[in-house]
Amino acid sequence: MDTSIKAIKTTAFLKEGLDKMKKWRPFATMPEQYLGLQEIINKQLEVPQPLLTEEQMEQINFTLIEALPTNKQVYLTYYKNGQLITETGLIQFVDSLGDLFIFIDEVFELKNKMRLSELIDVRFT
């Protein structure tokens, strides 16, 4: 009886030790190394900003002009930090001379100021 209690305690102790162990990550053993690897991965995922044709810019302009007074939701695709980002929102303000527009995103309902030159595509939902 005494040996079975010791065996149970030993098993519980080993199991507790295994639960607390961290998984080994061979290339992320030092935090600096992990950050460096993450930067390399992010740089590989970067894409250059697409150049728009005159026709594409006109289509974006027409969509913005139509979306502004009607408060229709639009899908905005824009370029930021080497990535193409798509969001849904409402156009609130457009200043083509100042290369600026303001939209309210659907998820957090926050106002976002952005340059028109960052826009890649605008479509109605």
C-alpha positions as CSV (number, residue, x, y, z in Angstrom):
1,M,0.0,0.0,0.0
2,D,2.8,2.4,0.9
3,T,4.6,1.8,-2.5
4,S,1.4,2.5,-4.5
5,I,1.0,5.9,-2.8
6,K,4.6,6.7,-3.7
7,A,4.0,5.6,-7.3
8,I,0.9,7.9,-7.5
9,K,2.8,10.8,-6.0
10,T,5.7,10.3,-8.4
11,T,3.4,10.0,-11.4
12,A,1.6,13.2,-10.4
13,F,4.9,15.0,-9.9
14,L,6.2,14.0,-13.3
15,K,2.9,15.0,-15.0
16,E,3.1,18.4,-13.3
17,G,6.6,18.9,-14.5
18,L,5.6,18.0,-18.1
19,D,2.7,20.4,-18.0
20,K,5.1,23.3,-17.1
21,M,7.7,22.5,-19.8
22,K,7.8,24.8,-22.8
23,K,8.1,23.6,-26.3
24,W,11.5,23.8,-27.8
25,R,11.7,26.2,-30.7
26,P,15.1,25.6,-32.4
27,F,15.4,28.9,-34.3
28,A,13.9,31.1,-31.6
29,T,16.0,30.3,-28.6
30,M,17.0,34.0,-28.1
31,P,14.5,36.8,-28.3
32,E,16.8,38.8,-30.5
33,Q,17.0,35.9,-32.9
34,Y,13.3,35.5,-33.0
35,L,12.8,39.2,-33.8
36,G,15.3,39.0,-36.5
37,L,13.7,36.0,-38.1
38,Q,10.3,37.7,-37.9
39,E,11.6,40.7,-39.7
40,I,13.0,38.5,-42.5
41,I,9.7,36.7,-42.8
42,N,7.8,40.1,-43.0
43,K,10.2,41.4,-45.6
44,Q,9.5,38.4,-47.8
45,L,5.8,39.0,-47.6
46,E,6.1,42.6,-48.7
47,V,4.8,43.5,-52.1
48,P,5.6,46.6,-54.1
49,Q,2.9,49.3,-54.5
50,P,0.9,48.6,-57.6
51,L,0.9,51.3,-60.3
52,L,-2.7,52.2,-61.4
53,T,-3.6,53.0,-65.0
54,E,-5.5,56.2,-65.9
55,E,-8.7,54.1,-66.3
56,Q,-8.4,52.6,-62.8
57,M,-7.9,56.0,-61.2
58,E,-11.0,57.3,-63.0
59,Q,-13.0,54.3,-61.8
60,I,-11.8,55.0,-58.2
61,N,-12.7,58.6,-58.6
62,F,-16.3,57.9,-59.9
63,T,-16.9,55.3,-57.1
64,L,-15.7,57.8,-54.4
65,I,-17.9,60.6,-55.9
66,E,-20.9,58.3,-55.9
67,A,-20.3,56.8,-52.4
68,L,-19.8,60.2,-50.7
69,P,-23.4,61.6,-50.8
70,T,-25.2,58.3,-50.8
71,N,-23.4,56.8,-47.7
72,K,-23.0,53.4,-49.5
73,Q,-20.6,51.0,-47.9
74,V,-17.5,50.3,-50.0
75,Y,-14.6,47.9,-50.0
76,L,-11.3,49.8,-49.8
77,T,-8.1,48.3,-50.8
78,Y,-5.0,50.3,-50.0
79,Y,-1.3,50.0,-49.7
80,K,0.4,50.4,-46.3
81,N,3.8,49.2,-45.1
82,G,4.4,46.8,-47.9
83,Q,1.0,45.1,-47.7
84,L,-2.4,45.4,-49.5
85,I,-5.1,45.9,-46.9
86,T,-8.9,45.6,-47.6
87,E,-11.5,47.1,-45.3
88,T,-15.2,47.9,-45.4
89,G,-16.3,51.3,-44.6
90,L,-18.1,54.6,-45.4
91,I,-16.5,57.5,-47.3
92,Q,-16.9,60.6,-45.2
93,F,-14.7,63.2,-46.9
94,V,-12.7,63.5,-50.1
95,D,-10.2,66.2,-51.0
96,S,-8.7,65.4,-54.4
97,L,-6.5,68.5,-54.4
98,G,-5.0,67.7,-51.0
99,D,-4.7,64.0,-51.8
100,L,-6.7,63.1,-48.8
101,F,-9.8,61.2,-47.9
102,I,-11.5,60.1,-44.7
103,F,-13.4,56.9,-44.2
104,I,-15.1,55.3,-41.2
105,D,-14.4,51.6,-41.0
106,E,-17.2,49.2,-40.4
107,V,-15.6,47.1,-37.6
108,F,-14.4,49.7,-35.1
109,E,-16.3,52.7,-36.5
110,L,-13.1,54.8,-36.4
111,K,-12.3,57.7,-38.7
112,N,-9.2,56.9,-40.8
113,K,-7.4,59.6,-42.7
114,M,-5.6,58.4,-45.8
115,R,-3.9,59.7,-48.9
116,L,-5.7,59.0,-52.2
117,S,-2.4,57.9,-53.7
118,E,-2.5,54.9,-51.3
119,L,-5.8,53.7,-52.7
120,I,-5.6,50.6,-55.0
121,D,-9.3,49.8,-55.4
122,V,-12.7,51.0,-54.3
123,R,-15.8,48.9,-54.9
124,F,-19.4,48.9,-53.6
125,T,-20.3,46.1,-51.2
